[in-house]
Amino acid sequence: MADFSRTTARYGDRGRRYVHMEVGHAAQNIYLQAEALGLGTTVVGAFRDGKVAELLGLPAAEEPLAILAAGVPR
């Protein structure tokens, strides 16, 4: 989830880019940890933003950027 206003307040418009970079870094860490634990994971980018935000009870200022599913591979 991201609240772009927190980053753009400090870095201006390029703050949006930094938020997306951080999402990628966080996802990479999850992939590495999943591998270390013998789990599988994947990033899901095709989801309904509003539905996910509603299900998670996110504040209006926050929006979901990616979903990572993890589990035991077949």
mmJSON file of the N, C-alpha and C atoms, coordinates in Angstrom:
{"data_MODEL":{"atom_site":{
"group_PDB":["ATOM","ATOM","ATOM","ATOM","ATOM","ATOM","ATOM","ATOM","ATOM","ATOM","ATOM","ATOM","ATOM","ATOM","ATOM","ATOM","ATOM","ATOM","ATOM","ATOM","ATOM","ATOM","ATOM","ATOM","ATOM","ATOM","ATOM","ATOM","ATOM","ATOM","ATOM","ATOM","ATOM","ATOM","ATOM","ATOM","ATOM","ATOM","ATOM","ATOM","ATOM","ATOM","ATOM","ATOM","ATOM","ATOM","ATOM","ATOM","ATOM","ATOM","ATOM","ATOM","ATOM","ATOM","ATOM","ATOM","ATOM","ATOM","ATOM","ATOM","ATOM","ATOM","ATOM","ATOM","ATOM","ATOM","ATOM","ATOM","ATOM","ATOM","ATOM","ATOM","ATOM","ATOM","ATOM","ATOM","ATOM","ATOM","ATOM","ATOM","ATOM","ATOM","ATOM","ATOM","ATOM","ATOM","ATOM","ATOM","ATOM","ATOM","ATOM","ATOM","ATOM","ATOM","ATOM","ATOM","ATOM","ATOM","ATOM","ATOM","ATOM","ATOM","ATOM","ATOM","ATOM","ATOM","ATOM","ATOM","ATOM","ATOM","ATOM","ATOM","ATOM","ATOM","ATOM","ATOM","ATOM","ATOM","ATOM","ATOM","ATOM","ATOM","ATOM","ATOM","ATOM","ATOM","ATOM","ATOM","ATOM","ATOM","ATOM","ATOM","ATOM","ATOM","ATOM","ATOM","ATOM","ATOM","ATOM","ATOM","ATOM","ATOM","ATOM","ATOM","ATOM","ATOM","ATOM","ATOM","ATOM","ATOM","ATOM","ATOM","ATOM","ATOM","ATOM","ATOM","ATOM","ATOM","ATOM","ATOM","ATOM","ATOM","ATOM","ATOM","ATOM","ATOM","ATOM","ATOM","ATOM","ATOM","ATOM","ATOM","ATOM","ATOM","ATOM","ATOM","ATOM","ATOM","ATOM","ATOM","ATOM","ATOM","ATOM","ATOM","ATOM","ATOM","ATOM","ATOM","ATOM","ATOM","ATOM","ATOM","ATOM","ATOM","ATOM","ATOM","ATOM","ATOM","ATOM","ATOM","ATOM","ATOM","ATOM","ATOM","ATOM","ATOM","ATOM","ATOM","ATOM","ATOM","ATOM","ATOM","ATOM","ATOM","ATOM","ATOM","ATOM","ATOM","ATOM","ATOM","ATOM","ATOM"],
"id":[1,2,3,4,5,6,7,8,9,10,11,12,13,14,15,16,17,18,19,20,21,22,23,24,25,26,27,28,29,30,31,32,33,34,35,36,37,38,39,40,41,42,43,44,45,46,47,48,49,50,51,52,53,54,55,56,57,58,59,60,61,62,63,64,65,66,67,68,69,70,71,72,73,74,75,76,77,78,79,80,81,82,83,84,85,86,87,88,89,90,91,92,93,94,95,96,97,98,99,100,101,102,103,104,105,106,107,108,109,110,111,112,113,114,115,116,117,118,119,120,121,122,123,124,125,126,127,128,129,130,131,132,133,134,135,136,137,138,139,140,141,142,143,144,145,146,147,148,149,150,151,152,153,154,155,156,157,158,159,160,161,162,163,164,165,166,167,168,169,170,171,172,173,174,175,176,177,178,179,180,181,182,183,184,185,186,187,188,189,190,191,192,193,194,195,196,197,198,199,200,201,202,203,204,205,206,207,208,209,210,211,212,213,214,215,216,217,218,219,220,221,222],
"type_symbol":["N","C","C","N","C","C","N","C","C","N","C","C","N","C","C","N","C","C","N","C","C","N","C","C","N","C","C","N","C","C","N","C","C","N","C","C","N","C","C","N","C","C","N","C","C","N","C","C","N","C","C","N","C","C","N","C","C","N","C","C","N","C","C","N","C","C","N","C","C","N","C","C","N","C","C","N","C","C","N","C","C","N","C","C","N","C","C","N","C","C","N","C","C","N","C","C","N","C","C","N","C","C","N","C","C","N","C","C","N","C","C","N","C","C","N","C","C","N","C","C","N","C","C","N","C","C","N","C","C","N","C","C","N","C","C","N","C","C","N","C","C","N","C","C","N","C","C","N","C","C","N","C","C","N","C","C","N","C","C","N","C","C","N","C","C","N","C","C","N","C","C","N","C","C","N","C","C","N","C","C","N","C","C","N","C","C","N","C","C","N","C","C","N","C","C","N","C","C","N","C","C","N","C","C","N","C","C","N","C","C","N","C","C","N","C","C","N","C","C","N","C","C"],
"label_atom_id":["N","CA","C","N","CA","C","N","CA","C","N","CA","C","N","CA","C","N","CA","C","N","CA","C","N","CA","C","N","CA","C","N","CA","C","N","CA","C","N","CA","C","N","CA","C","N","CA","C","N","CA","C","N","CA","C","N","CA","C","N","CA","C","N","CA","C","N","CA","C","N","CA","C","N","CA","C","N","CA","C","N","CA","C","N","CA","C","N","CA","C","N","CA","C","N","CA","C","N","CA","C","N","CA","C","N","CA","C","N","CA","C","N","CA","C","N","CA","C","N","CA","C","N","CA","C","N","CA","C","N","CA","C","N","CA","C","N","CA","C","N","CA","C","N","CA","C","N","CA","C","N","CA","C","N","CA","C","N","CA","C","N","CA","C","N","CA","C","N","CA","C","N","CA","C","N","CA","C","N","CA","C","N","CA","C","N","CA","C","N","CA","C","N","CA","C","N","CA","C","N","CA","C","N","CA","C","N","CA","C","N","CA","C","N","CA","C","N","CA","C","N","CA","C","N","CA","C","N","CA","C","N","CA","C","N","CA","C","N","CA","C","N","CA","C","N","CA","C","N","CA","C","N","CA","C","N","CA","C"],
"label_alt_id":[null,null,null,null,null,null,null,null,null,null,null,null,null,null,null,null,null,null,null,null,null,null,null,null,null,null,null,null,null,null,null,null,null,null,null,null,null,null,null,null,null,null,null,null,null,null,null,null,null,null,null,null,null,null,null,null,null,null,null,null,null,null,null,null,null,null,null,null,null,null,null,null,null,null,null,null,null,null,null,null,null,null,null,null,null,null,null,null,null,null,null,null,null,null,null,null,null,null,null,null,null,null,null,null,null,null,null,null,null,null,null,null,null,null,null,null,null,null,null,null,null,null,null,null,null,null,null,null,null,null,null,null,null,null,null,null,null,null,null,null,null,null,null,null,null,null,null,null,null,null,null,null,null,null,null,null,null,null,null,null,null,null,null,null,null,null,null,null,null,null,null,null,null,null,null,null,null,null,null,null,null,null,null,null,null,null,null,null,null,null,null,null,null,null,null,null,null,null,null,null,null,null,null,null,null,null,null,null,null,null,null,null,null,null,null,null,null,null,null,null,null,null],
"label_comp_id":["MET","MET","MET","ALA","ALA","ALA","ASP","ASP","ASP","PHE","PHE","PHE","SER","SER","SER","ARG","ARG","ARG","THR","THR","THR","THR","THR","THR","ALA","ALA","ALA","ARG","ARG","ARG","TYR","TYR","TYR","GLY","GLY","GLY","ASP","ASP","ASP","ARG","ARG","ARG","GLY","GLY","GLY","ARG","ARG","ARG","ARG","ARG","ARG","TYR","TYR","TYR","VAL","VAL","VAL","HIS","HIS","HIS","MET","MET","MET","GLU","GLU","GLU","VAL","VAL","VAL","GLY","GLY","GLY","HIS","HIS","HIS","ALA","ALA","ALA","ALA","ALA","ALA","GLN","GLN","GLN","ASN","ASN","ASN","ILE","ILE","ILE","TYR","TYR","TYR","LEU","LEU","LEU","GLN","GLN","GLN","ALA","ALA","ALA","GLU","GLU","GLU","ALA","ALA","ALA","LEU","LEU","LEU","GLY","GLY","GLY","LEU","LEU","LEU","GLY","GLY","GLY","THR","THR","THR","THR","THR","THR","VAL","VAL","VAL","VAL","VAL","VAL","GLY","GLY","GLY","ALA","ALA","ALA","PHE","PHE","PHE","ARG","ARG","ARG","ASP","ASP","ASP","GLY","GLY","GLY","LYS","LYS","LYS","VAL","VAL","VAL","ALA","ALA","ALA","GLU","GLU","GLU","LEU","LEU","LEU","LEU","LEU","LEU","GLY","GLY","GLY","LEU","LEU","LEU","PRO","PRO","PRO","ALA","ALA","ALA","ALA","ALA","ALA","GLU","GLU","GLU","GLU","GLU","GLU","PRO","PRO","PRO","LEU","LEU","LEU","ALA","ALA","ALA","ILE","ILE","ILE","LEU","LEU","LEU","ALA","ALA","ALA","ALA","ALA","ALA","GLY","GLY","GLY","VAL","VAL","VAL","PRO","PRO","PRO","ARG","ARG","ARG"],
"label_asym_id":["A","A","A","A","A","A","A","A","A","A","A","A","A","A","A","A","A","A","A","A","A","A","A","A","A","A","A","A","A","A","A","A","A","A","A","A","A","A","A","A","A","A","A","A","A","A","A","A","A","A","A","A","A","A","A","A","A","A","A","A","A","A","A","A","A","A","A","A","A","A","A","A","A","A","A","A","A","A","A","A","A","A","A","A","A","A","A","A","A","A","A","A","A","A","A","A","A","A","A","A","A","A","A","A","A","A","A","A","A","A","A","A","A","A","A","A","A","A","A","A","A","A","A","A","A","A","A","A","A","A","A","A","A","A","A","A","A","A","A","A","A","A","A","A","A","A","A","A","A","A","A","A","A","A","A","A","A","A","A","A","A","A","A","A","A","A","A","A","A","A","A","A","A","A","A","A","A","A","A","A","A","A","A","A","A","A","A","A","A","A","A","A","A","A","A","A","A","A","A","A","A","A","A","A","A","A","A","A","A","A","A","A","A","A","A","A","A","A","A","A","A","A"],
"label_entity_id":["1","1","1","1","1","1","1","1","1","1","1","1","1","1","1","1","1","1","1","1","1","1","1","1","1","1","1","1","1","1","1","1","1","1","1","1","1","1","1","1","1","1","1","1","1","1","1","1","1","1","1","1","1","1","1","1","1","1","1","1","1","1","1","1","1","1","1","1","1","1","1","1","1","1","1","1","1","1","1","1","1","1","1","1","1","1","1","1","1","1","1","1","1","1","1","1","1","1","1","1","1","1","1","1","1","1","1","1","1","1","1","1","1","1","1","1","1","1","1","1","1","1","1","1","1","1","1","1","1","1","1","1","1","1","1","1","1","1","1","1","1","1","1","1","1","1","1","1","1","1","1","1","1","1","1","1","1","1","1","1","1","1","1","1","1","1","1","1","1","1","1","1","1","1","1","1","1","1","1","1","1","1","1","1","1","1","1","1","1","1","1","1","1","1","1","1","1","1","1","1","1","1","1","1","1","1","1","1","1","1","1","1","1","1","1","1","1","1","1","1","1","1"],
"label_seq_id":[1,1,1,2,2,2,3,3,3,4,4,4,5,5,5,6,6,6,7,7,7,8,8,8,9,9,9,10,10,10,11,11,11,12,12,12,13,13,13,14,14,14,15,15,15,16,16,16,17,17,17,18,18,18,19,19,19,20,20,20,21,21,21,22,22,22,23,23,23,24,24,24,25,25,25,26,26,26,27,27,27,28,28,28,29,29,29,30,30,30,31,31,31,32,32,32,33,33,33,34,34,34,35,35,35,36,36,36,37,37,37,38,38,38,39,39,39,40,40,40,41,41,41,42,42,42,43,43,43,44,44,44,45,45,45,46,46,46,47,47,47,48,48,48,49,49,49,50,50,50,51,51,51,52,52,52,53,53,53,54,54,54,55,55,55,56,56,56,57,57,57,58,58,58,59,59,59,60,60,60,61,61,61,62,62,62,63,63,63,64,64,64,65,65,65,66,66,66,67,67,67,68,68,68,69,69,69,70,70,70,71,71,71,72,72,72,73,73,73,74,74,74],
"pdbx_PDB_ins_code":[null,null,null,null,null,null,null,null,null,null,null,null,null,null,null,null,null,null,null,null,null,null,null,null,null,null,null,null,null,null,null,null,null,null,null,null,null,null,null,null,null,null,null,null,null,null,null,null,null,null,null,null,null,null,null,null,null,null,null,null,null,null,null,null,null,null,null,null,null,null,null,null,null,null,null,null,null,null,null,null,null,null,null,null,null,null,null,null,null,null,null,null,null,null,null,null,null,null,null,null,null,null,null,null,null,null,null,null,null,null,null,null,null,null,null,null,null,null,null,null,null,null,null,null,null,null,null,null,null,null,null,null,null,null,null,null,null,null,null,null,null,null,null,null,null,null,null,null,null,null,null,null,null,null,null,null,null,null,null,null,null,null,null,null,null,null,null,null,null,null,null,null,null,null,null,null,null,null,null,null,null,null,null,null,null,null,null,null,null,null,null,null,null,null,null,null,null,null,null,null,null,null,null,null,null,null,null,null,null,null,null,null,null,null,null,null,null,null,null,null,null,null],
"Cartn_x":[0.839,0.0,0.89,0.378,1.165,0.309,0.919,0.356,1.351,1.1,2.044,2.322,1.353,1.536,2.697,2.974,4.08,5.419,5.564,6.831,6.905,5.797,5.826,5.955,5.555,5.734,7.213,8.03,9.471,10.192,9.804,10.554,9.826,8.657,7.9,7.373,7.14,6.549,7.379,8.702,9.518,9.322,8.664,8.356,7.503,6.64,5.828,6.737,7.772,8.729,9.415,9.801,10.484,9.594,8.308,7.375,7.334,7.261,7.229,8.541,9.652,10.936,10.953,10.427,10.397,9.514,8.413,7.556,8.338,9.112,9.939,10.976,11.597,12.597,11.959,10.812,10.113,9.702,9.206,8.801,10.002,11.139,12.343,12.739,12.629,12.942,12.0,10.732,9.775,10.124,10.485,10.919,12.128,13.113,14.316,13.996,13.145,12.785,11.97,11.05,10.264,11.181,12.147,13.112,13.875,14.318,15.073,14.232,12.923,12.02,11.437,11.827,11.298,9.87,9.472,8.125,8.153,6.995,6.85,6.114,6.338,5.636,5.508,4.564,4.399,3.73,4.032,3.407,2.151,1.087,-0.162,-0.378,-0.436,-0.666,-2.048,-2.745,-4.078,-5.127,-5.522,-6.553,-7.358,-8.488,-9.351,-8.93,-8.277,-7.704,-8.722,-9.881,-10.91,-11.372,-11.539,-11.985,-10.937,-9.673,-8.599,-8.515,-8.577,-8.538,-9.698,-10.868,-12.048,-11.869,-11.408,-11.214,-10.19,-9.16,-8.125,-8.461,-9.54,-9.924,-8.899,-8.332,-7.304,-7.898,-7.152,-7.586,-7.65,-8.426,-8.615,-7.311,-6.333,-5.063,-4.15,-4.437,-3.57,-4.183,-3.3,-3.775,-2.862,-3.445,-2.629,-1.859,-0.625,0.209,0.499,0.538,0.817,0.321,0.083,-0.268,0.778,1.307,2.211,1.577,1.378,0.858,2.052,2.033,3.126,2.537,3.231,2.772,3.673,3.258,4.017,3.744,4.803,4.589,4.106,3.439,2.968,4.114],
"Cartn_y":[-1.163,0.0,1.234,2.25,3.474,4.692,5.613,6.95,7.876,8.15,8.917,10.3,10.883,12.239,12.325,11.255,11.268,11.425,10.766,10.822,12.039,12.378,13.538,14.848,14.869,16.076,16.419,15.399,15.622,15.704,14.849,14.725,15.245,15.801,16.291,15.138,15.392,14.379,13.105,13.22,12.011,11.086,11.571,10.723,9.53,9.705,8.573,7.469,7.858,6.883,6.148,6.89,6.263,5.243,5.548,4.597,3.305,3.41,2.203,1.428,2.13,1.455,0.676,1.274,0.609,-0.638,-0.57,-1.752,-2.888,-2.562,-3.574,-4.161,-3.311,-3.796,-4.71,-4.306,-5.124,-6.467,-6.446,-7.692,-8.61,-8.041,-8.856,-9.528,-8.811,-9.408,-10.555,-10.418,-11.502,-12.711,-12.484,-13.584,-14.301,-13.549,-14.15,-14.942,-14.402,-15.108,-16.366,-16.263,-17.436,-18.546,-18.195,-19.181,-19.83,-19.03,-19.551,-20.513,-20.314,-21.171,-22.314,-22.413,-23.471,-23.216,-21.968,-21.599,-21.007,-20.937,-20.259,-18.947,-18.001,-16.73,-16.132,-15.248,-14.527,-13.188,-12.227,-10.911,-10.905,-10.384,-10.21,-8.709,-8.258,-6.847,-6.56,-7.609,-7.453,-7.703,-6.643,-6.742,-5.463,-5.508,-4.323,-3.516,-2.404,-1.587,-1.258,-0.797,-0.402,-1.547,-2.724,-3.895,-4.318,-4.327,-4.705,-3.699,-2.418,-1.379,-1.544,-1.86,-2.061,-3.283,-4.395,-5.622,-5.44,-4.626,-4.393,-3.242,-2.519,-1.388,-0.257,-0.004,1.027,2.423,3.342,4.736,5.257,6.284,6.817,7.255,7.685,8.169,7.043,5.805,4.675,3.874,3.343,2.493,1.283,0.134,-1.061,-0.963,-1.442,-1.396,-2.77,-3.781,-5.145,-6.118,-7.319,-8.403,-9.499,-10.049,-11.172,-12.378,-13.404,-14.657,-15.574,-16.276,-17.179,-18.46,-19.558,-20.814,-21.956,-23.145,-24.348,-24.719,-24.824,-25.189,-26.639,-26.919,-28.306,-29.242],
"Cartn_z":[0.0,0.0,0.0,-0.594,-0.678,-0.38,0.319,0.502,-0.183,-1.457,-2.265,-1.683,-0.982,-0.47,0.511,1.228,2.182,1.475,0.326,-0.396,-1.297,-1.949,-2.849,-2.071,-0.808,-0.002,0.131,0.152,0.295,-1.049,-2.022,-3.27,-4.504,-4.319,-5.463,-6.304,-7.59,-8.466,-8.563,-8.46,-8.568,-7.364,-6.324,-5.181,-5.565,-6.567,-7.048,-7.589,-8.305,-8.845,-7.705,-6.663,-5.531,-4.828,-4.73,-4.101,-4.906,-6.221,-7.057,-6.961,-6.85,-6.673,-5.357,-4.302,-3.003,-3.028,-3.766,-3.894,-4.539,-5.564,-6.216,-5.281,-4.472,-3.514,-2.472,-1.972,-0.975,-1.576,-2.814,-3.477,-3.671,-4.047,-4.224,-2.911,-1.809,-0.51,-0.183,-0.538,-0.297,-1.159,-2.422,-3.289,-2.687,-2.222,-1.65,-0.39,0.459,1.686,1.369,0.418,0.023,-0.477,-1.297,-1.804,-0.662,0.288,1.43,2.267,2.277,3.06,2.243,0.973,0.12,-0.322,-0.349,-0.763,-2.167,-2.768,-4.049,-3.829,-4.714,-4.635,-6.024,-6.173,-7.427,-7.157,-8.014,-7.912,-8.772,-8.225,-8.96,-9.118,-10.349,-10.596,-11.147,-11.571,-12.16,-11.082,-10.421,-9.388,-9.386,-8.746,-8.646,-7.429,-7.705,-6.639,-5.547,-5.957,-4.998,-4.13,-4.719,-3.958,-2.937,-3.359,-2.44,-1.296,-1.617,-0.582,0.399,-0.141,0.709,1.611,1.039,1.824,2.934,2.662,3.662,4.6,4.309,5.145,5.114,3.929,3.803,3.928,4.499,4.498,3.061,2.83,1.476,0.833,1.618,1.071,0.605,1.002,0.639,-0.489,-1.358,-2.441,-2.597,-2.931,-3.126,-4.447,-4.447,-5.648,-6.21,-5.365,-5.814,-4.746,-5.183,-4.271,-4.485,-3.416,-3.525,-2.839,-3.619,-3.074,-2.801,-1.668,-1.327,-0.752,-0.985,-0.451,-0.866,-0.504,-0.837,-2.276,-3.102,-4.503,-4.626,-5.716,-5.932,-6.156],
"occupancy":[1.0,1.0,1.0,1.0,1.0,1.0,1.0,1.0,1.0,1.0,1.0,1.0,1.0,1.0,1.0,1.0,1.0,1.0,1.0,1.0,1.0,1.0,1.0,1.0,1.0,1.0,1.0,1.0,1.0,1.0,1.0,1.0,1.0,1.0,1.0,1.0,1.0,1.0,1.0,1.0,1.0,1.0,1.0,1.0,1.0,1.0,1.0,1.0,1.0,1.0,1.0,1.0,1.0,1.0,1.0,1.0,1.0,1.0,1.0,1.0,1.0,1.0,1.0,1.0,1.0,1.0,1.0,1.0,1.0,1.0,1.0,1.0,1.0,1.0,1.0,1.0,1.0,1.0,1.0,1.0,1.0,1.0,1.0,1.0,1.0,1.0,1.0,1.0,1.0,1.0,1.0,1.0,1.0,1.0,1.0,1.0,1.0,1.0,1.0,1.0,1.0,1.0,1.0,1.0,1.0,1.0,1.0,1.0,1.0,1.0,1.0,1.0,1.0,1.0,1.0,1.0,1.0,1.0,1.0,1.0,1.0,1.0,1.0,1.0,1.0,1.0,1.0,1.0,1.0,1.0,1.0,1.0,1.0,1.0,1.0,1.0,1.0,1.0,1.0,1.0,1.0,1.0,1.0,1.0,1.0,1.0,1.0,1.0,1.0,1.0,1.0,1.0,1.0,1.0,1.0,1.0,1.0,1.0,1.0,1.0,1.0,1.0,1.0,1.0,1.0,1.0,1.0,1.0,1.0,1.0,1.0,1.0,1.0,1.0,1.0,1.0,1.0,1.0,1.0,1.0,1.0,1.0,1.0,1.0,1.0,1.0,1.0,1.0,1.0,1.0,1.0,1.0,1.0,1.0,1.0,1.0,1.0,1.0,1.0,1.0,1.0,1.0,1.0,1.0,1.0,1.0,1.0,1.0,1.0,1.0,1.0,1.0,1.0,1.0,1.0,1.0,1.0,1.0,1.0,1.0,1.0,1.0],
"B_iso_or_equiv":[0.0,0.0,0.0,0.0,0.0,0.0,0.0,0.0,0.0,0.0,0.0,0.0,0.0,0.0,0.0,0.0,0.0,0.0,0.0,0.0,0.0,0.0,0.0,0.0,0.0,0.0,0.0,0.0,0.0,0.0,0.0,0.0,0.0,0.0,0.0,0.0,0.0,0.0,0.0,0.0,0.0,0.0,0.0,0.0,0.0,0.0,0.0,0.0,0.0,0.0,0.0,0.0,0.0,0.0,0.0,0.0,0.0,0.0,0.0,0.0,0.0,0.0,0.0,0.0,0.0,0.0,0.0,0.0,0.0,0.0,0.0,0.0,0.0,0.0,0.0,0.0,0.0,0.0,0.0,0.0,0.0,0.0,0.0,0.0,0.0,0.0,0.0,0.0,0.0,0.0,0.0,0.0,0.0,0.0,0.0,0.0,0.0,0.0,0.0,0.0,0.0,0.0,0.0,0.0,0.0,0.0,0.0,0.0,0.0,0.0,0.0,0.0,0.0,0.0,0.0,0.0,0.0,0.0,0.0,0.0,0.0,0.0,0.0,0.0,0.0,0.0,0.0,0.0,0.0,0.0,0.0,0.0,0.0,0.0,0.0,0.0,0.0,0.0,0.0,0.0,0.0,0.0,0.0,0.0,0.0,0.0,0.0,0.0,0.0,0.0,0.0,0.0,0.0,0.0,0.0,0.0,0.0,0.0,0.0,0.0,0.0,0.0,0.0,0.0,0.0,0.0,0.0,0.0,0.0,0.0,0.0,0.0,0.0,0.0,0.0,0.0,0.0,0.0,0.0,0.0,0.0,0.0,0.0,0.0,0.0,0.0,0.0,0.0,0.0,0.0,0.0,0.0,0.0,0.0,0.0,0.0,0.0,0.0,0.0,0.0,0.0,0.0,0.0,0.0,0.0,0.0,0.0,0.0,0.0,0.0,0.0,0.0,0.0,0.0,0.0,0.0,0.0,0.0,0.0,0.0,0.0,0.0],
"pdbx_formal_charge":[null,null,null,null,null,null,null,null,null,null,null,null,null,null,null,null,null,null,null,null,null,null,null,null,null,null,null,null,null,null,null,null,null,null,null,null,null,null,null,null,null,null,null,null,null,null,null,null,null,null,null,null,null,null,null,null,null,null,null,null,null,null,null,null,null,null,null,null,null,null,null,null,null,null,null,null,null,null,null,null,null,null,null,null,null,null,null,null,null,null,null,null,null,null,null,null,null,null,null,null,null,null,null,null,null,null,null,null,null,null,null,null,null,null,null,null,null,null,null,null,null,null,null,null,null,null,null,null,null,null,null,null,null,null,null,null,null,null,null,null,null,null,null,null,null,null,null,null,null,null,null,null,null,null,null,null,null,null,null,null,null,null,null,null,null,null,null,null,null,null,null,null,null,null,null,null,null,null,null,null,null,null,null,null,null,null,null,null,null,null,null,null,null,null,null,null,null,null,null,null,null,null,null,null,null,null,null,null,null,null,null,null,null,null,null,null,null,null,null,null,null,null],
"auth_seq_id":[1,1,1,2,2,2,3,3,3,4,4,4,5,5,5,6,6,6,7,7,7,8,8,8,9,9,9,10,10,10,11,11,11,12,12,12,13,13,13,14,14,14,15,15,15,16,16,16,17,17,17,18,18,18,19,19,19,20,20,20,21,21,21,22,22,22,23,23,23,24,24,24,25,25,25,26,26,26,27,27,27,28,28,28,29,29,29,30,30,30,31,31,31,32,32,32,33,33,33,34,34,34,35,35,35,36,36,36,37,37,37,38,38,38,39,39,39,40,40,40,41,41,41,42,42,42,43,43,43,44,44,44,45,45,45,46,46,46,47,47,47,48,48,48,49,49,49,50,50,50,51,51,51,52,52,52,53,53,53,54,54,54,55,55,55,56,56,56,57,57,57,58,58,58,59,59,59,60,60,60,61,61,61,62,62,62,63,63,63,64,64,64,65,65,65,66,66,66,67,67,67,68,68,68,69,69,69,70,70,70,71,71,71,72,72,72,73,73,73,74,74,74],
"auth_comp_id":["MET","MET","MET","ALA","ALA","ALA","ASP","ASP","ASP","PHE","PHE","PHE","SER","SER","SER","ARG","ARG","ARG","THR","THR","THR","THR","THR","THR","ALA","ALA","ALA","ARG","ARG","ARG","TYR","TYR","TYR","GLY","GLY","GLY","ASP","ASP","ASP","ARG","ARG","ARG","GLY","GLY","GLY","ARG","ARG","ARG","ARG","ARG","ARG","TYR","TYR","TYR","VAL","VAL","VAL","HIS","HIS","HIS","MET","MET","MET","GLU","GLU","GLU","VAL","VAL","VAL","GLY","GLY","GLY","HIS","HIS","HIS","ALA","ALA","ALA","ALA","ALA","ALA","GLN","GLN","GLN","ASN","ASN","ASN","ILE","ILE","ILE","TYR","TYR","TYR","LEU","LEU","LEU","GLN","GLN","GLN","ALA","ALA","ALA","GLU","GLU","GLU","ALA","ALA","ALA","LEU","LEU","LEU","GLY","GLY","GLY","LEU","LEU","LEU","GLY","GLY","GLY","THR","THR","THR","THR","THR","THR","VAL","VAL","VAL","VAL","VAL","VAL","GLY","GLY","GLY","ALA","ALA","ALA","PHE","PHE","PHE","ARG","ARG","ARG","ASP","ASP","ASP","GLY","GLY","GLY","LYS","LYS","LYS","VAL","VAL","VAL","ALA","ALA","ALA","GLU","GLU","GLU","LEU","LEU","LEU","LEU","LEU","LEU","GLY","GLY","GLY","LEU","LEU","LEU","PRO","PRO","PRO","ALA","ALA","ALA","ALA","ALA","ALA","GLU","GLU","GLU","GLU","GLU","GLU","PRO","PRO","PRO","LEU","LEU","LEU","ALA","ALA","ALA","ILE","ILE","ILE","LEU","LEU","LEU","ALA","ALA","ALA","ALA","ALA","ALA","GLY","GLY","GLY","VAL","VAL","VAL","PRO","PRO","PRO","ARG","ARG","ARG"],
"auth_asym_id":["A","A","A","A","A","A","A","A","A","A","A","A","A","A","A","A","A","A","A","A","A","A","A","A","A","A","A","A","A","A","A","A","A","A","A","A","A","A","A","A","A","A","A","A","A","A","A","A","A","A","A","A","A","A","A","A","A","A","A","A","A","A","A","A","A","A","A","A","A","A","A","A","A","A","A","A","A","A","A","A","A","A","A","A","A","A","A","A","A","A","A","A","A","A","A","A","A","A","A","A","A","A","A","A","A","A","A","A","A","A","A","A","A","A","A","A","A","A","A","A","A","A","A","A","A","A","A","A","A","A","A","A","A","A","A","A","A","A","A","A","A","A","A","A","A","A","A","A","A","A","A","A","A","A","A","A","A","A","A","A","A","A","A","A","A","A","A","A","A","A","A","A","A","A","A","A","A","A","A","A","A","A","A","A","A","A","A","A","A","A","A","A","A","A","A","A","A","A","A","A","A","A","A","A","A","A","A","A","A","A","A","A","A","A","A","A","A","A","A","A","A","A"],
"auth_atom_id":["N","CA","C","N","CA","C","N","CA","C","N","CA","C","N","CA","C","N","CA","C","N","CA","C","N","CA","C","N","CA","C","N","CA","C","N","CA","C","N","CA","C","N","CA","C","N","CA","C","N","CA","C","N","CA","C","N","CA","C","N","CA","C","N","CA","C","N","CA","C","N","CA","C","N","CA","C","N","CA","C","N","CA","C","N","CA","C","N","CA","C","N","CA","C","N","CA","C","N","CA","C","N","CA","C","N","CA","C","N","CA","C","N","CA","C","N","CA","C","N","CA","C","N","CA","C","N","CA","C","N","CA","C","N","CA","C","N","CA","C","N","CA","C","N","CA","C","N","CA","C","N","CA","C","N","CA","C","N","CA","C","N","CA","C","N","CA","C","N","CA","C","N","CA","C","N","CA","C","N","CA","C","N","CA","C","N","CA","C","N","CA","C","N","CA","C","N","CA","C","N","CA","C","N","CA","C","N","CA","C","N","CA","C","N","CA","C","N","CA","C","N","CA","C","N","CA","C","N","CA","C","N","CA","C","N","CA","C","N","CA","C","N","CA","C","N","CA","C","N","CA","C","N","CA","C","N","CA","C"],
"pdbx_PDB_model_num":[1,1,1,1,1,1,1,1,1,1,1,1,1,1,1,1,1,1,1,1,1,1,1,1,1,1,1,1,1,1,1,1,1,1,1,1,1,1,1,1,1,1,1,1,1,1,1,1,1,1,1,1,1,1,1,1,1,1,1,1,1,1,1,1,1,1,1,1,1,1,1,1,1,1,1,1,1,1,1,1,1,1,1,1,1,1,1,1,1,1,1,1,1,1,1,1,1,1,1,1,1,1,1,1,1,1,1,1,1,1,1,1,1,1,1,1,1,1,1,1,1,1,1,1,1,1,1,1,1,1,1,1,1,1,1,1,1,1,1,1,1,1,1,1,1,1,1,1,1,1,1,1,1,1,1,1,1,1,1,1,1,1,1,1,1,1,1,1,1,1,1,1,1,1,1,1,1,1,1,1,1,1,1,1,1,1,1,1,1,1,1,1,1,1,1,1,1,1,1,1,1,1,1,1,1,1,1,1,1,1,1,1,1,1,1,1,1,1,1,1,1,1]
}}}
